[in-house]
Protein backbone atom coordinates (compact mmCIF):
# COMPACT_ATOMS: atom_id res chain seq x y z
CA UNK A 1 0.00 0.00 0.00
CA UNK A 2 1.40 3.36 -0.99
CA UNK A 3 1.88 5.99 1.68
CA UNK A 4 -0.58 8.85 1.47
CA UNK A 5 0.92 12.27 1.39
CA UNK A 6 -0.87 15.19 2.96
CA UNK A 7 -0.61 18.54 1.25
CA UNK A 8 1.66 21.04 2.97
CA UNK A 9 -0.13 22.77 5.82
CA UNK A 10 -2.78 20.05 6.17
CA UNK A 11 -3.76 19.07 9.69
CA UNK A 12 -3.39 15.57 11.02
CA UNK A 13 -6.53 13.87 12.28
CA UNK A 14 -5.55 14.55 15.89
CA UNK A 15 -4.91 18.24 15.13
CA UNK A 16 -8.19 18.50 13.24
CA UNK A 17 -10.17 17.02 16.13
CA UNK A 18 -8.41 19.23 18.68
CA UNK A 19 -9.16 22.28 16.49
CA UNK A 20 -12.83 21.30 16.44
CA UNK A 21 -12.83 21.11 20.25
CA UNK A 22 -11.31 24.59 20.49
CA UNK A 23 -13.83 26.07 18.04
CA UNK A 24 -16.71 24.39 19.85
CA UNK A 25 -15.51 25.83 23.17
CA UNK A 26 -15.20 29.30 21.62
CA UNK A 27 -18.75 29.13 20.26
CA UNK A 28 -20.11 27.92 23.63
CA UNK A 29 -18.40 30.80 25.43
CA UNK A 30 -19.78 33.36 22.98
CA UNK A 31 -23.29 31.88 23.33
CA UNK A 32 -23.05 32.03 27.12
CA UNK A 33 -21.92 35.65 26.96
CA UNK A 34 -25.13 36.53 25.08
CA UNK A 35 -27.05 35.81 28.31
CA UNK A 36 -25.11 38.37 30.36
CA UNK A 37 -27.66 41.04 31.36
CA UNK A 38 -25.43 44.16 31.25
CA UNK A 39 -24.27 45.26 27.82
CA UNK A 40 -21.00 46.67 29.12
CA UNK A 41 -20.20 43.32 30.76
CA UNK A 42 -21.14 41.46 27.57
CA UNK A 43 -18.78 43.67 25.56
CA UNK A 44 -15.96 43.20 28.09
CA UNK A 45 -16.39 39.40 28.19
CA UNK A 46 -16.56 39.11 24.41
CA UNK A 47 -13.33 41.10 24.07
CA UNK A 48 -11.72 38.97 26.78
CA UNK A 49 -12.69 35.72 25.03
CA UNK A 50 -11.43 36.91 21.66
CA UNK A 51 -8.18 38.12 23.17
CA UNK A 52 -7.54 34.84 25.01
CA UNK A 53 -8.19 32.69 21.95
CA UNK A 54 -6.08 34.93 19.70
CA UNK A 55 -3.25 34.96 22.23
CA UNK A 56 -3.10 31.16 22.17
CA UNK A 57 -3.86 30.54 18.51
CA UNK A 58 -0.29 29.55 17.64
CA UNK A 59 0.01 26.93 20.38
CA UNK A 60 1.13 23.59 18.99
CA UNK A 61 2.09 21.55 22.06
CA UNK A 62 -0.59 18.87 22.50
CA UNK A 63 -0.48 18.85 26.31
CA UNK A 64 -0.67 22.64 26.50
CA UNK A 65 -3.67 22.71 24.18
CA UNK A 66 -5.47 20.04 26.22
CA UNK A 67 -4.77 22.01 29.40
CA UNK A 68 -6.10 25.23 27.83
CA UNK A 69 -9.27 23.45 26.69
CA UNK A 70 -9.79 22.13 30.21
CA UNK A 71 -9.26 25.58 31.71
CA UNK A 72 -11.60 27.09 29.13
CA UNK A 73 -14.32 24.59 30.00
CA UNK A 74 -13.94 25.38 33.70
CA UNK A 75 -14.17 29.11 32.97
CA UNK A 76 -17.25 28.49 30.83
CA UNK A 77 -18.92 26.58 33.68
CA UNK A 78 -18.08 29.38 36.10
CA UNK A 79 -19.49 31.96 33.68
CA UNK A 80 -22.69 29.95 33.29
CA UNK A 81 -23.07 29.64 37.08
CA UNK A 82 -22.50 33.37 37.52
CA UNK A 83 -25.06 34.24 34.85
CA UNK A 84 -27.57 31.89 36.43
CA UNK A 85 -27.06 33.56 39.83
CA UNK A 86 -27.37 37.03 38.29
CA UNK A 87 -30.71 36.11 36.72
CA UNK A 88 -32.20 34.79 39.96
Residue pairs with C-beta under 8 A, 6 or more apart in sequence:
6 12
11 19
14 62
18 62
18 65
18 66
18 69
21 69
22 53
22 65
22 69
25 69
25 72
25 73
25 76
26 49
26 53
28 76
29 49
29 72
29 75
29 76
29 79
30 46
30 49
32 76
32 79
32 80
32 83
33 42
33 45
33 46
33 49
33 79
34 42
35 83
35 87
36 42
36 45
36 83
36 86
37 86
37 87
45 79
52 72
56 68
59 65
59 68
